[in-house]
């Protein structure tokens, strides 16, 4: 109970990623979330130079730093995103708190989805689906409320949407509106998670890369949701 509460209380802190690192150094994190042990031994592949655990910490750090940057969002998005993140999920957490946990757990399905093809290349196909199920188990063990659990699972299940939109370059109205139909306001959290995930990955691959293109994709999706889809 005490360990669980220590983790949950960390979600309300400004630097959750530091507290999670401290819990890990104190050998507490794996006691709270046992699969963290497996997260540390998988993940390195063509697109990732670190294991799942380190990538998740880096992603969470990226998100928290971006959210503290008052100039990060364009003015037409700033207030809308703030309202979304500050909305209460239950009597303890708001959406931002659960988003941070979702970002830490977004690749939690990789240990169980890892395969290696005939060329020796590693794959993690369907890790978001497996991760959603694991996330549900973790949420239950953490005694999260039903709303918090559902939101956490939604973040994990859909964390690759921005990456897929970017790779396919399909930003058509039909494609976006279908996603909006499925996610509603939570498209905001999903886009923030996806951005932090992509940027944390690419910064390690190429520290000098301009992340402006990724941000433009994210902002385009959010602008279309807030000012076109919701206005219909």
Buried (B, 14 or more C-beta within 10 A) or exposed (E): EEEBEBBBEBBBBEBBBBBBBEBBEEEBBBEBBEBBEBBBEBBBBEBBEBBBBBBBBBBBBBBBEBBEEEEEBEEEBEEBBEEBBEEEBBEBBBBBBBBBBBBBBBBBBBBBBBEEEEEEEBBBEEBBEBBBBBBBEBBEEBEBBEBBBBBBBBBBBBBBBBBEBBEEEEEEEEEBBEBBEEBEBBBBBBBBBBBBBBBBBBBBEEEEEEBEEBBEBBBBBBBBBBEEBEEE
